[in-house]
Amino acid sequence: MVGQLLLGLSILVGLHELGHLLTAKLFGMRVEKFSIGFPPKIAGFQWGDTEYSIGAIPLGGFVKISGMVDESMDTAQLASEPQPWEFRAKPAWQRLIVMLGGIIVNVITGIIIFVTLVYSNGETYFSRDQVIENGIVAYEYGEAIGLKTGDKVLDVNGQPYQSIGELSSGSALLSENGYYTVDRQGEKIKVEIPKGFINSFNSEEAFNKFIAVRFPFEVGAVDPGTGAEKMGIAAGDQIIAVNGSPISYFDEMQAALQQVKNQSVSLVRRRGAQVDTLSVPVSADARIGIAVKPLLEPVRREYGFMEAFSRGTSRAFGAVIVNAKALGKMFTGEVSTKNVSGPIGMAKIYGNQWDWVKFWSITGLISMILAFMNLLPIPALDGGHVVFLLYEMVSGRAPSDKFLEYAQKVGMVILLGLMVFAIGNDILKLIF
């Protein structure tokens, strides 16, 4: 979990800072330091004018460009006349490109990751047609907004969807006056998405409390020594009735077993053309000792390169749009600031199991989010420098070095405050 986070961040931070370094060198600026991680330095080497190093604190990195007021707060060199190789001696448009260099690289990285994933793996999902054919299982959060098991979701916000995952996507949950249209036993019903409903989805486990597609099933395996085994239930059998009530879906059997814990249940079992009735004991946790095999296969779709490029790029920028909406709704109070996560929360997203597809999916998402966050107009972030440079280009006057120094200090205080807040959120989630 931590290892995946550190690897992902190291890749993204290294590429981000490389974007600054390459654009600075392109315009003849002297780059004094390039570091992945913050000091103290644990390893490094000198190549030309630049010292390349790895810092002991792996939650960021930096590039130190001569003649630039940055997070190092090294302003001594600014007292002398600008030298041709310094950041401050270059035209504003060149400095602007340098400050956007890291953001641009993060965007390109995110797009490449998503396009590659879509092209190499395609997409696997339960489709709208499967949802309409079988209906949904509504869990705790789904029931809370008025969805019911058996509902067939026709659209979200009046628009058709491709996969069931889109029903709990950020774009759906953050939409204004959002709603689902469902077919409930032949009647069309509008189920509204409450404002702030997205706050319920503050962990990966929370998504499992919303909805899932219903699926028919058969017995996949039988636990040794259980009542199911003793009654002769075997893999491939189908349970078609529980206590006299016909069932077609696994959730129906689960609901029926919940009513007869620590009792025996009457099951109608079908094996080929043979149908018989069995009495099977039910455990205290409503189990009879079988594993089920779903009889509903997800759709798998492959994409050619151009389709993958379009789909992957859309997914990459979709992540930015969703995060921009969420940030905006934090200021209105609709989205809780408790959803802000720090390094602990990010590590939990990666999970404990090493899965390269999941690793690159999350890393691509973080790359796009880093690009967006770095573009925010906060001094000490790239976006803060961009604002000052745009002011200079429009007005023809550059902010004073003293102003930039104070702005950098204010920005650092803001960023440290945000980091403390995010880590505090992570700790509170672990405790509660």
N, C-alpha and C positions, 0 to 999 in steps of 0.2 A: 504493500500500500504506500508506505513512505518512499520506498525505492522508486516506484513508478512516478510519483509526484516529482521527486528530485530529478529523475531523468527527463520527464516531460518539460519541466521548467528550465532545466539546463539547456535543452535543445532550443526552446523558444526564446529564452533570454539571450543565448549566444547568437542566434540568428537576428534578433532585434538589434543588438548592439553592433553586429556585423553590418547591418544596413546603415547605421550612422558612420561606422568606420570607412566603409567603401565609398560612400558619397563624399565624406570629408576629404579623403585622399584623392578622389576624382577631381576636386576643385583645388588641390594643392594645399590643403590645410594639414598642419602637423598634428598627428594623434599621439599623445604622450602615453596613454594607458588604455588597454582593453582588458576588462575583467568580467569573468563569469562568476557571480557571487561577490559578496561584499567583504572588505578586510575583516580580520587579518589575512594576509596572503599566505597560502599554503604551498603554492608552486607557481613557477613562472619562468619566462625567458625574454630576452631582449632581441628584437629583430628590427634593424634599422632604427628609426626614431621612436618606435613603439614598444612598450613593455606589455607582453601578453601574460595574463595570470589567472589563477583560480583562487577565489576567496573562500573563507571558511563558512560564511553565512550564505547558503545557497538559494536565497529567496529573491534574487535580483541580479543586477550587474550594472556596469557603467562603461562609458567611453569618455576619456578626458581629452578634450580638444583644446589646443593652445588658444588663449585669448577669448575664452568663453566663460561666462558666469554660470556655473552649474552646481550640482549638489555637493561638490568637494569644497565649495566656498573659498577656493584659493584665488584671491583677488589681487595678490601682490603684483603679478605681472601686468595688471591693468594700469598701474601707475605710469608705465613707460609708453612711448609712442607705439602705435600698432605696427607689427612686423608683417611683411607680405604673406607669411605662412599662417597667420593667426585667423581664427574664426571671425573676429571683429573687423578684420581688414577686408573681408570679402563682401561682394554685393549682397543686398538683402535677399534676392531671389535664390542665390546659391546657399545662403544660410538656411533659407526656408526648406529647400530640398534636403539638406542635411538633417534638419529636425524631423522631417517627414520620412526619412529613410528607414528608420526602424519600424514605423507603423506600416509602411508599404510592404516591407519584407514579411511582417506578421500576416498581413492580408494575403499576400501571395502564398505564404506557407499554408495558411488555413485552406485556401482554395485548392492547392495541390493535394493536400491530405484528403479532403472530401471527394475530389474528383477521382483520385486513385482508389479510394475505398469503394465508391459507387461502381467504377469500371471493373475492379478486380473481384468484388464480392456481390455486386448487384444489390438487390433489396429483398428481404424476406418479411412478410407481414400478413396479418389477417385482413382481408379486403372488405370494402363496403358491401359487396355482394354477399359475402359470407356472414357479415353482421346482420344484414337484412334477412337472410335465409334462416339463421339460427337464433338471432336475438342476442342480448347481452346478459351477463350476470352483474347485477348492481351490488357493490359492496358498501361499506360504511359511508364513504364520501359521496358515492353515487346516490344512495338512498337519501342522504341529507339534503340534496338539491331537488329531489322529486323523481329521480329515475327509478325504475323498477325492473327486477329480473324478468326477462322475456320481452322487454321493449326492443323494438327494431329501430335503430337510429338512422334516419333518412338523410339528414344534413346537419351542418353546424353553421349557424348564422346565415341560413338560407342557401348555403353553397354545398354541393356534394363534396365528399372527401374520398381519399384513396385508401387509407389504412386506418385501423382502429386507433393507432397511436396518435393520429392527428386530432382525435377527440379530447386528448389531454395535453396537447401541445401548448406552448406558451402563447402562440398567436391566437389560439381559440380562447384560452383562459383569460387573456389580457384584453380581449376585444370589448369595445363599448357596447353595452346592452346585448351581450352575447346570449345565445340560446341554442338548444338542440331541438330539432323536430323529430318526434318519434311516432312510430306506429305501435299503438298499444291495443292489441286485440281488435284490429281493424279501424281504430279511431286515431286520427292524427292529433297529437298533443304537443304543445310548445312548452319545453322545460327550460326555464331561464337559468343562466349562469350568474350567480350572485357576484356583486362587486367584492373583490378581495378573496374570492374563492381560491385563487392561486396560492394564497398563503398556506393552504392545507398541504400543498405539495412541497414541503420543505426537506424532504429526504427521498432517497430512492425507494425506500419501503412504502412511503405514502402512496406512490402510484399503484401499488398492489391493493390499495383500499378503495380504488375508484370503480372501474368497470373492467370486464374481460368478455371475450366472446364465449358464448355457450358452445359446448361441444358434445356430440354423442361419443360413446366410449365402449370399450370392451375390457375384459380383464387382461392386464398385461403380465402380471406375476402374482404369485400367492406366497405369503410369508409362511415359512415352515412352523408347524406346531399350532397354528391358529385354527379356530373353528371353521373358517372357510376351507382350509386344506382338509380338515377331517370330514367335511361334508362333500368333498370331491370337486370343489370349484377349481378350475384350471385356466391357464392362459388361453385366450381366445373365446371364453364364455362371454355371453352378453346377459346383463341383468336388465330385464324389461318391465319388472314391477316390484314394488316394495310395499308390504302389508296391504296388498290388494289394489294399490294405486299404480297405474301404468306410468312408466318413466321413459324419457328419451334422452335426457341429458345428465351429465355427471352431477351438476349442482342440485338436480332434483333428488338424486340418491343421497347426497350429503345432507340436504335439508331433512329428508325422511329419517336418516340415522340419528340426527341430532335429537329427535323426539323419543328415541328408545335406547338411550344410553344405559349400559349395565342390564340390558334385557335381551331377549332373542327377537329376531326379526324374520318375517316370512319373505323370502326372495323368490321371484320367478326367474329361472335361469334358462337361457336358450343356448343349445349347443348344436349347431347345424340345423337339422329338422326336428331335433328332440327338444321338448319343453317340459320342465319339471319344476316342482316347488320344493324349496329347501328352508329349513329353520336354522339360522346362524346366529351365534351370540355376538352382541355388540359391546365393545369396550367402553370404558368411562370417557374416552375422548372421541367417541362416535366412530370407531373404526371396526372393520370386520376382518382385516388382515389381507387386503389385496392392494396391489398397485394397478392403476388404470392406464390404458393406452388410448389416447384421444383418437377419434376417427374423423378428425378434421385437419387436413394438412394446410399449413400456411402457403400463400402464394409466393413463388420465387420469380423475380423478374431480373433479367440480364439487360445490360445497356451497352450499346456501341460507344465509341469514344466521344463523339459529338454529343450524344444524349447524356453520357456520364458527365461531360464538361458542363452542360447546361444544368443538370440536376445537382451536381456537386457544388457549383457556384451558387445556385439558389439556396442550398442548405447552409453554405458558409455565411452568406449575407443575411439569411433568415435568422441566424443566431445573433447577429449584430442588432437587427431590428427588434427582436424580442427583448434583448437586454436594454436597448434604448427605451422601449416602452415601459419596462419594469422600473427603470431608474426614474423616468418621469412620473410614474404612479407612486413612487416612494415619497415624492415631494407633496403629493396630494393626500397621502396617508392610506391610499387604497391597497398598496403593497407594503407589507410590514418590513421594517429595517432588520427584523430578525432573520430575514432570508439572506442577508449579507454573510458570506462565508469567508474565512481566512484559510491558512494552509492546512489546518486540521480537516476542515470541511472538504477542501479540494482533494485531500488524500483519501477521504472516505468515498468520494465519488469514483475514484479509480478502483477501489475494492481490494480484496485480499488475494484474488486469483489473477494470475498473469494471463491476459487475453490480448493478443496483439491488435485485433480488430477494435476491441473496446479501448485499448490504450491510445491508438491513433485517433479514434473518434473523439475521445475526450481532449486529447492534445490539440486536435484541429479546432475544437470548440474554444478551448482556452486561448489559442492563438488569435482567433477573431475577437474574443473578449478583451485580450490585452491590447489589441490594436484600437478598439473602441475606447477603452479606459484611458489609454495614453493620449488620445486625441481630446480628452476633456480639457477645458480651458483653465486648468489649475497650475499656478506657478510651480516649477520643479518637475512637472510632467512635460512631455513633448508638446502637448496642446497649449500649454501656457506660453512656451517659447514661440509657437506658431502665431498666437494672438499678438504678441509684441512685435513680431516681424511683419505681420500684416498691417499693424498700425504704422510701422515705419514706412512700409511701401506705399500706403495710402496718403499719409501726412507729409512724408518726406523728412521726418524728424525721428531719430532713434531715441528711445527712452535712455536716460542716463545710466551709467554703470551702477551708481549708488541705488537708484530705483530698482534695477534688476537684482541687485544684491539683497535688498530688503524683501522684494517679491519672492525671491528664491527661499528666504528664511520662512516667510509666511507659508509658502507652498509645502516646505518640509514639515512644518508643524501640522498642517492639514493632513498630509499623507501619514504621518506618524499617528495622529489621532484616529484616522480611518483604520489603520492597521491594528491598533489597540482595540478598537471597537469590534473589528471582524474577528480577532482572536478571542475576545471576550464572548462573542456570540457562539463561537465554536465550543468554548469551555462550558457555557450554559447548556448547550444542546447535549454535551456528554453527561452533564450532571442530571439534567431533567429529561 
